[in-house]
Structure formats: C-alpha cells, structure tokens
C-alpha cells in the first residue's frame, strides 16, 4: 500500500459491523481500508463473545445430555467424564476458523487490512499506531479518506467495589477460558450474558448463583416468557437471588467473599469466582472523538448519530455497540450495510422493529417486536395466542416439551406486533417471525401457511391459529 494512498472509506474495527460494512463498500466499488488493533479479525463477537460462548454452550449441552438424558433414549454410555482442555481447544478451533474466514473474505474483496490502533486526527484522516505506545514514525501511518466509519464495539462494564482482577473477579472474557470448573460461581447480573455463561458452568458441574438487583431476570423479555425462563433455569439448578445488591467483594486466597444486601439485611456469600455481567459500554477510548468534536451521550457515552448513522462531524459515521440501540452482532451488521449505502448515496436504513433478540440458554428464548407489557403501555388493542411445545409431535419425539410460542397481534387489523418463543430451536424459528414483522404480516398469514410435520415450527402455526380465535371476536 502506498503511503499517500487515499481511500473512499476507512473503517476502524473488524467485528460484525466493521467487516460486513467493508465488504458492502467494496461491492459498491469503494476503496476500503479496515483497521484492527487485535491480531485476529472479527472483533468481540468472534473472539470473546458470541462465537466462543455458543461453542461452549453447545459442548456443555452435549455433556449434560450424555450424563442425564441419553439413557432415556436407550443409549448406554457408562461413566461420562469431562475433558475441559479438549472442550476449550475445540472452542478455540471454531474461533480460529471463523476469524480466518473473515480475513479471506476481506482479502477476497480487495479490502486493505491494517493492523494497529486507529485514531481520528481530522474529519478525513485516521492515524494508525502499529505498536502500542510507540513514538517512532515507522510505527505510525496516516490514512486519508473521504469517509470514516467507527465500528469499535464495546467492553464489559465494571462495578465499583468489584474491580476485575482477571482471575477471581472476572468479566465474560475470562469466564470463557477457565481452566477448571469452579465449585461455586457467583454471577452479578441476570441478563443474557450471565444466564448463558451460568448455564455453561452449571452443566459442567459448578454450583451457580445469579444475583440480580431487579425482581426479574432478563428484564427486556416479555414478562410471561421471563417468568417461564426463570422457573426452568431454577429447575435445572441455577440459584437466583433477586432484588439483591452486591455491595462489595474481597478476594481471600482462592475464594471471593461477596457482600450481599437484600431487604435491608447484609450477608456474605463465598464463591470460587465471581463473574460481573451487568452490561457493556461503548469502546470510544483512544479514538480521538473529543478532540474532533464528535458528540457523545453525556450519560451513556454512546456516539450520537442520525438516521444515516452520521455523527455531527461531516464524513464521520458510527454503528454497532458504539451507538444507542440494541447491542447485538446482527444489528451491527445491518447498520454497517445501511451506513455504507448511505455514504454511497443509497437509501440505507435499519428497521429496529424487526430486530430479533436471542438468549442461548436451553430452552432458548427468541423474540421480535413488542412485548405484552409494551403493547399495554402504548394502549394498543391486542390479542394473544399461545401454544405449548408439549403439544408438538417433534418436541415430544426429542423429549423437549418445555416452553411455548406466544404471538401478539393487533386486535382490529390482526397485524403481528410481537412474537416470543421460549423453547427448543427458538433461535432458528424466530427468522420466520422476523420476516413476518418486516412485511407487516397478520397472524392469519402464519396460520394459513403450511408448516412441515412434525416440526417445532408447528407450534408457531398453532399459536397463530389461537390468535385468530381472539381477533375474530375482537373485531
């Protein structure tokens, strides 16, 4: 690459937002550079987030099935033992293969991959430091560009008094690489990260206690679904301490002494490791946004953008976890495409009403659209239809009878407002529902669509039929 080469677009960050945006820009005949500070491409999602966590979730589920449920199917295995090192090696191989594929994808689309830390020095210039802390000119490079796209993602939020030490008090990153199964894992936060990683280590033999300040886990879920999820996870062995605050933690040898406050009373809980999973914050540190005058949300630190993902500084755009909205990998990818299309003068946009949200516990939870609580708050006349997976033949064949499908539709127009699936294969089933919401479909559209038999998706069709019974009378 020539030193004075000018780009159409420079992207900082190679996660699901950055690398997808780079490919789309290349398809639109832009000359693109993608800057990544880590040795491997793929960002948080591929390296220390979505992918490694799902690899461990799948492996731990197989282990759990072999120990607890194979016998029900007439499969005799003898004593099942865990090789945690082999499980972690498999996870690492999955990550390596996918990050290698991202590199091949960018190279195949003639995107210049630049290793180093990117920083904005002007609205049309990005400085790249190839070696952290170096002041040598040879370790620095300035890229000239017509547009800049910020896609640096997020990082775990720490809590005062619960500072990460990377060993005993950890973030989700370290919880993906434990070399032994904790005897007792404490988790601060009952959101999707805490529930997923708690499920992994519970299946592998840990006692797991989830501590949540609010009266409900997974607070963004439909209330009926959240209550069902809490009941099933508790049945599996997770312990929930709701409406409980963690006021401090002290490391003593190989133990963590955690101070809990609940109902005005204080007590101490001892655990081997403490996972702090209270959320993530936008990773804007070191980007030079303040010097350039890029406007941030004073409360959350998010980069503020308009409908085209443009900041208040001409030619600077931002997507993904950096901006307000659902911090999900697939959201970042959709925003990356939309931002690039906007830069190219095309009508790029993201329909946030049709963004799926998934929790990869087992059973899984997948949702799109409004919850029943949100519909009530907006005073929208509505009908609901539910159907249990226990009534689906395929679910009974697999021994996966827990959970249900819930569809919420407008009482007068029958247009689908929200779909909430709590059960097996929910993460795959939700795609049909996202398409339905995107195209403004009615519950009758799903009810009249022929679904294969026997499949889990029949539960969705049955729920849609149940909505129709309501909306016929409601209209």
SEZA-957203 format. One record per residue (C-alpha): z, y negated, x. Coordinates in steps of 0.001 Angstrom, whole numbers, always signed. Layout:
         z         y         x
         Z         Y         X
...
! end
This chain:
         z         y         x
        +0        +0        +0
      -996     -3367     +1357
     +1895     -5783     +1952
      +433     -8607      -122
      -893     -6474     -2966
      -405     -7969     -6434
      +464     -5802     -9422
       -97     -6205    -13129
     +3322     -4675    -13787
     +6351     -3815    -11675
     +8944     -1558    -13308
    +12498     -1263    -11996
    +13852     +2170    -12913
    +12145     +5536    -13343
    +14116     +7029    -16233
    +12622     +7993    -19619
    +11956     +4316    -20326
    +10540     +3376    -16933
     +8308     +6358    -16151
     +6878     +6570    -19684
     +6129     +2821    -19565
     +4440     +3262    -16177
     +2128     +5986    -17486
     +1228     +3973    -20588
      +499      +916    -18455
     -1743     +2982    -16190
     -3586     +4265    -19270
     -4218      +618    -20191
     -5800       +52    -16760
     -2881     -1876    -15283
     -1996     -1645    -11610
     +1606      -457    -11675
     +4500       -35     -9248
     +7693     +1803    -10203
    +10834     +1124     -8144
    +13593     +3748     -7959
    +16752     +3470     -5844
    +17725     +7149     -6089
    +15998     +9889     -4052
    +14839    +11638     -7233
    +12932    +10089    -10098
    +13941    +10482    -13740
    +16947     +8210    -13987
    +20309     +9109    -15509
    +18776    +11296    -18219
    +17051    +13797    -15953
    +19555    +13752    -13097
    +23063    +13317    -14518
    +22637    +13078    -18291
    +20540    +14690    -20993
    +18894    +17437    -18947
    +21757    +18860    -16851
    +24147    +18665    -19819
    +21730    +20573    -22067
    +21133    +23157    -19338
    +24903    +23763    -19157
    +25232    +23744    -22941
    +22592    +26478    -23228
    +24049    +28552    -20377
    +27606    +28271    -21712
    +26412    +29230    -25205
    +24791    +32394    -23828
    +28052    +33217    -22049
    +30026    +32654    -25239
    +27617    +34789    -27297
    +27754    +37615    -24769
    +31562    +37626    -24832
    +32178    +37028    -28524
    +29154    +37892    -30664
    +26779    +40400    -29044
    +28942    +43207    -30388
    +28180    +42099    -33953
    +24519    +42844    -33231
    +25254    +46257    -31765
    +24855    +45084    -28174
    +27477    +46553    -25831
    +27848    +44608    -22586
    +31157    +45726    -21118
    +33262    +43076    -19412
    +31385    +39785    -19175
    +32229    +37611    -16180
    +31259    +34080    -15203
    +29398    +33121    -12030
    +29848    +29353    -12253
    +27999    +28726     -8977
    +24919    +30556    -10296
    +25101    +28615    -13554
    +25251    +25325    -11660
    +22373    +26423     -9401
    +20229    +27140    -12465
    +21074    +23705    -13870
    +20077    +22121    -10554
    +16787    +24026    -10515
    +15948    +22779    -14020
    +16674    +19201    -12942
    +14639    +19554     -9737
    +11599    +20959    -11552
    +11603    +18188    -14142
    +12115    +15367    -11642
     +9293    +16823     -9523
     +7109    +16788    -12639
     +7865    +13093    -13179
     +6709    +12337     -9634
     +3500    +14330    -10167
     +2927    +12538    -13475
     +3213     +9086    -11890
     +1140    +10019     -8866
     -1499    +11568    -11118
     -1764     +8256    -12973
     -2014     +6311     -9679
     +1350     +4585    -10120
     +2807     +3363     -6800
     +6294     +4852     -6406
     +8518     +2641     -4261
    +11909     +3959     -3134
    +14538     +1259     -2879
    +16676     -1183     -4851
    +14774     -3792     -6832
    +15938     -7355     -7374
    +14257    -10263     -9160
    +13665    -13243     -6866
    +11222    -15102     -9126
     +9598    -14560    -12508
     +6636    -12997    -10696
     +8322    -11479     -7625
    +10559     -8458     -7031
    +12268     -7817     -3714
    +12792     -4179     -2744
    +15530     -3232      -269
    +14674      +206     +1089
    +18052      +740     +2805
    +21197      -459     +1061
    +22916     -3290     +2939
    +20144     -3660     +5495
    +19027     -7166     +6506
    +16127     -6070     +8650
    +12779     -7404     +7471
    +11231     -3984     +7912
    +13614     -2621     +5266
    +12636     -5294     +2746
     +9476     -5793      +784
     +8441     -8373     -1813
     +6082     -7386     -4624
     +4045     -9979     -6503
     +3370     -9154    -10124
     +2139    -10579    -13401
     +4943     -8919    -15397
     +8293     -7251    -14695
     +9868     -4533    -16826
    +13587     -3826    -16383
    +14500      -210    -17131
    +17616      +446    -15041
    +19627     +2189    -17780
    +23406     +2338    -17982
    +26568     +3595    -16296
    +29860     +5057    -17579
    +32474     +2609    -18802
    +35831     +2813    -17054
    +39130     +2107    -18809
    +41993       +27    -17324
    +44625     +2419    -16031
    +42124     +5292    -15979
    +40115     +4418    -12895
    +37629     +7077    -11802
    +38528     +8889     -8592
    +35584    +11330     -8776
    +37859    +14378     -8670
    +40717    +14408    -11165
    +39805    +11402    -13343
    +36073    +11633    -13814
    +33031    +10354    -15656
    +30371    +12526    -17305
    +28533    +12675    -13948
    +31329    +14593    -12204
    +32034    +16699    -15318
    +28577    +18238    -14843
    +29450    +19525    -11364
    +32948    +21033    -11497
    +33189    +23909     -9013
    +35894    +25667    -11034
    +36691    +25871    -14737
    +39677    +23592    -15480
    +42651    +25319    -17062
    +43141    +22210    -19204
    +40513    +19487    -19577
    +41545    +16251    -21254
    +38774    +14105    -22720
    +39200    +10449    -23634
    +36659     +9672    -26366
    +35419    +11704    -29320
    +31779    +10637    -29130
    +28762    +12822    -28402
    +29300    +12918    -24614
    +32902    +14065    -24915
    +32093    +16631    -27620
    +29148    +18122    -25727
    +30910    +18422    -22374
    +34072    +19588    -24107
    +32033    +22365    -25727
    +30629    +23430    -22335
    +34015    +23853    -20662
    +35687    +25309    -23758
    +33100    +28120    -23846
    +33631    +28766    -20152
    +37357    +29238    -20627
    +39088    +25843    -20465
    +41653    +24513    -22883
    +40144    +21229    -24095
    +41972    +18317    -25724
    +39921    +15432    -27135
    +41806    +12145    -27504
    +40295     +9583    -29884
    +41730     +6193    -30943
    +39971     +6252    -34324
    +40796     +8531    -37274
    +37458    +10364    -36956
    +35301    +11860    -34192
    +31626    +10893    -33831
    +32122     +7719    -35856
    +28418     +6898    -36177
    +27780    +10090    -38171
    +27691    +10421    -41932
    +31325    +10970    -42939
    +30711    +14317    -44626
    +28961    +15601    -41500
    +31640    +14273    -39133
    +34378    +15997    -41118
    +32441    +19265    -41077
    +31817    +18988    -37335
    +35497    +18344    -36601
    +36525    +21361    -38691
    +34096    +23737    -36955
    +34851    +22497    -33426
    +38587    +22833    -34102
    +37934    +26364    -35360
    +36126    +27070    -32081
    +39192    +25963    -30131
    +38886    +22238    -29385
    +42146    +20345    -29910
    +41812    +16869    -31417
    +44364    +14094    -31015
    +43063    +11439    -33421
    +44452     +7924    -33824
    +45876     +8347    -30349
    +45582     +5909    -27462
    +45624     +6744    -23746
    +47702     +4009    -22129
    +47625     +5345    -18580
    +47137     +8273    -16255
    +48731     +9250    -12967
    +47439    +11829    -10500
    +50162    +14105     -9204
    +48855    +16748     -6809
    +46242    +18715     -8687
    +47409    +17528    -12093
    +46822    +14411    -14162
    +49761    +13078    -16144
    +48319    +11289    -19171
    +50413     +8899    -21241
    +49570     +9029    -24957
    +50599     +6642    -27729
    +50467     +7702    -31385
    +52313     +6398    -34442
    +54450     +4184    -32248
    +55607     +7095    -30111
    +54821     +7765    -26458
    +54416    +11176    -24836
    +52978    +12735    -21679
    +50215    +15323    -21512
    +49406    +17205    -18290
    +45882    +18405    -17553
    +43866    +19548    -14543
    +41120    +16995    -15017
    +40617    +14007    -17267
    +37127    +13095    -18451
    +36798     +9473    -19566
    +33878     +9326    -22018
    +34373     +6128    -24004
    +30799     +4902    -23669
    +28290     +3395    -21266
    +27394      -156    -20275
    +24071     -1701    -19214
    +23416     -1436    -15478
    +22447     -5012    -14627
    +24467     -5329    -11422
    +22404     -6491     -8447
    +19235     -7219    -10434
    +19470    -10974     -9838
    +19329    -11774    -13553
    +21876    -14600    -13402
    +20030    -16370    -10554
    +16797    -16223    -12537
    +18486    -17340    -15748
    +17856    -14203    -17781
    +20020    -14452    -20888
    +22684    -11765    -21423
    +25022    -10989    -24320
    +28311    -12545    -23196
    +30357     -9791    -24852
    +28472     -6578    -24041
    +26372     -7588    -21025
    +23139     -6429    -22673
    +19889     -8183    -21797
    +18670    -10140    -24813
    +15013     -9651    -25809
    +12702    -10491    -28697
    +10613     -8093    -30828
     +8164     -7638    -27927
    +11050     -6822    -25533
    +10508    -10106    -23684
    +13520    -11935    -22250
    +13921    -15704    -22297
    +12182    -15747    -18886
     +8419    -15615    -19198
     +6942    -12370    -17848
    +10299    -10515    -17652
    +10837     -7674    -20141
    +13661     -5171    -20683
    +14081     -1849    -22503
    +16405     +1127    -22992
    +20149     +1034    -22413
    +19819     -2484    -20954
    +19189     -3995    -24394
    +21155     -3829    -27680
    +20476      -807    -29862
    +20774     +2970    -29728
    +21261     +4075    -26096
    +19072     +7178    -26310
    +16429     +8502    -23934
    +13768     +8824    -26627
    +14493     +5270    -27790
    +13909     +4015    -24243
    +10589     +5891    -24066
     +9424     +4398    -27368
    +10487      +928    -26218
     +8724     +1416    -22878
     +5432     +2149    -24639
     +5894      -728    -27084
     +6788     -3214    -24318
     +3756     -2279    -22236
     +1468     -2530    -25232
     +2923     -5977    -25993
     +2261     -7024    -22379
     -1329     -5831    -22823
     -1706     -7933    -25990
     -1492     -4970    -28362
      +851     -4756    -31392
     +3576     -2644    -29808
     +6739     -2069    -31829
     +9561      +412    -32488
    +10765     +1395    -35948
    +14524     +1626    -35420
    +14985     +3011    -38935
    +13221     +6188    -37780
    +15099     +6980    -34563
    +16687    +10454    -34525
    +20196    +10938    -33193
    +21400    +14359    -31991
    +24681    +15898    -30875
    +24091    +19160    -28996
    +27285    +20946    -29938
    +26918    +24280    -31710
    +26236    +23992    -34519
    +24098    +20980    -33678
    +24055    +17694    -35557
    +20861    +15691    -36057
    +20389    +12580    -38179
    +17828     +9935    -39043
    +18114     +6886    -41283
    +21145     +5695    -43227
    +24459     +7455    -43759
    +26006     +7655    -47222
    +28605     +5091    -46137
    +25850     +2647    -45083
    +23975     +3132    -48351
    +27149     +2388    -50329
    +27868      -687    -48212
    +24382     -2042    -48953
    +24877     -1290    -52648
    +21670      +766    -52831
    +21382     +3141    -55820
    +21046     +6595    -54331
    +21020    +10331    -54903
    +22056    +13058    -52502
    +21031    +16657    -52184
    +22807    +19193    -50009
    +22211    +22837    -49211
    +24312    +25170    -47034
    +22758    +27204    -44226
    +24718    +30161    -45634
    +22060    +30263    -48354
    +19150    +30527    -45896
    +17989    +34060    -45090
    +17129    +33304    -41448
    +20554    +31797    -40850
    +22231    +34959    -42162
    +19964    +37142    -40014
    +21119    +35242    -36922
    +24736    +35069    -38006
    +24593    +31261    -38057
    +25913    +30402    -41502
    +27900    +27245    -40723
    +26715    +23798    -41758
    +24399    +22196    -44270
    +21496    +19821    -44824
    +22070    +16523    -46610
    +19292    +14263    -47876
    +19905    +10765    -49225
    +17143     +9213    -51354
    +16753     +6028    -53391
    +17764     +6821    -56978
    +14826     +4948    -58506
    +11954     +5359    -56037
    +13046     +8712    -54510
    +12172     +7369    -51069
    +14152     +9120    -48354
    +16835     +6842    -46896
    +18547     +9294    -44561
    +18692    +12944    -43548
    +21678    +14600    -41890
    +21513    +18167    -40603
    +24624    +19984    -39423
    +23716    +23459    -38313
    +21619    +25716    -36066
    +18369    +24284    -34666
    +19125    +20870    -36182
    +17669    +19152    -33092
    +14269    +20708    -33831
    +14412    +20439    -37620
    +15013    +16675    -37551
    +11436    +15956    -36398
    +10062    +16666    -39878
    +12621    +14268    -41314
    +11788    +11515    -38820
     +8133    +11831    -39818
     +9133    +11631    -43484
    +11140     +8430    -42917
     +8368     +6923    -40754
     +5783     +7469    -43506
     +8050     +6447    -46388
     +8058     +9913    -47930
    +10046    +10888    -51004
    +12375    +13844    -51419
     +9740    +15294    -53736
     +7244    +15277    -50838
     +9530    +17573    -48849
    +10459    +19642    -51906
     +6792    +20346    -52691
     +5854    +21090    -49047
     +5673    +24833    -48457
     +8118    +25883    -45734
     +7835    +29212    -43946
    +10115    +32065    -44974
    +12558    +32980    -43579
    +13281    +29820    -41579
    +16114    +27349    -41138
    +13782    +24655    -42498
    +14004    +26209    -45966
    +17480    +24659    -46192
    +15809    +21255    -45855
    +13405    +22061    -48695
    +16282    +23272    -50881
    +18255    +20086    -50206
    +15205    +18056    -51223
    +14990    +20035    -54454
    +18660    +19245    -55106
    +17931    +15502    -54692
    +15199    +15773    -57328
    +17672    +17122    -59890
    +19703    +13965    -59394
    +16882    +11415    -59237
    +15090    +12740    -62315
    +18149    +11853    -64384
    +18958     +8732    -62382
    +15548     +7210    -63144
! end
